[in-house]
């Protein structure tokens, strides 16, 4: 039965809303790099990028698994009040992440040999907490089938970051350290404002709910979904860290431009390839509230049918995008990274064309991972991500070391790893529910308090 609290957005409408928000956000982020590079220069952008590895790891731990995990609980009908528990649980985790980043600011600056990093980390650190809170609100509304808060706050984040970042970096342009730090402070400002708007949206809705208080689910129910999703998400930044060390060292054996080649691969080619992937993110997010109630009620055939529908639409969207990337790779390279020299641009064009297929497979992995979570098996998505992350690093190292592919070996390794991940996730979806048929009715009876009557989630009117 459809959740009565949903806004009535259909799967397609919800996917379009959140995909459009994500795409606009990504485009703004890409455009932002143009004035920022002109103001900060190469050295300033180098400092800017050096702060992000620590920030991304802390952000992954404190916020990455929250939206999908909370959405799954809310949409299933068994997670009423999950967001209140999550506010306390992940609010504390986010606050701890902020304190860790602040405490590590000076040691990190010493290790990296760049004093300006200390101030940058301190000004960026509060955003870890605010992103955690913002992620909970997004997950809550996604669980209700309302994708507007996620889309609008994503756009708001980028608009504020671009406006404040450009203004402050220009004001402090004579002092490089302050200019870079001010652009990172703009990130914190954008998260504070976006979180405040999202929380206002949340509390306005809470006033319309019944006066009685719905019991919160235990913390273990939340952690059951969010922890595997966090472990899934952290595999990527850790594998990228490993890649940056291993690939650059191997490339240095065969070329003097190892750092530049890796920069073109990870900073330029991957950025372009990820644009169509960001569009299909909406299909992954919108699929969770459609699939999880069916899986929770034991209607696994229909749940899997909805999963394959989401995957089919993802394929239909990502395939033309991949073809466009392949055909228009020279134009994309010139428009977005026009400052590259002719030789470097030729490398970028080749990388884009090799990686074009990954825009399809990565999009399908993204959607299928969300479907697996909605089907009630988030740990399987974690297994897929770690398996393919290890494969990607190992294969890239082997191709660079034992062939003459150079940096192109890293691109082919990425293609192979995403293809393996896609096949693994498809297999998990096909096999979903095969060993649960005998347990579903009993589990649902325990969860909903069914005593021979029609199943009704506790805490709802008429239960």
Secondary structure, 3 states (H helix, E strand, C coil): CCCCCCCCCCHHHHHHHHHHHHHHHHHHHHHHHHHHHHHHHHHHHHHHHHHHHHHHHHHHHHHHCHHHHHHHHHHHCCCCCHHHHHHHHHHHHHHHHHHHHHHHHHHHHHHHCCCHHHHHHHHHHHHHHHHHHHHHHHHHHHHCCCCHHHHHHHHHHHHHHHHHHHHHHHHCCCCHHHHHHHHHHHHHHHHHHHHHHHHHHHHHHHCCCCCCCCCCCCHHHHHHHHHHHHHHHHHHHHHHHHHHHHHHHHHHHHCCCHHHHHHHHHHHHHHHHHHHHHHHHHHHHHHHHHHHHHHHCCCHHHHHHHHHHHHHHHHHHHHHHHHHHHHCHHHHHHHHCCCCCHHHHHHHHHHHHHHHHHHHHHHHHHHHHHHHHHCCCHHHHHHHHHHHHHHHHHHHHHHHHHCCCCCHHHHHHHHHHHHHHHHHHHHHHHHCCCCCHHHHHHHHHHHHCCCCCCCCCCCCCCC
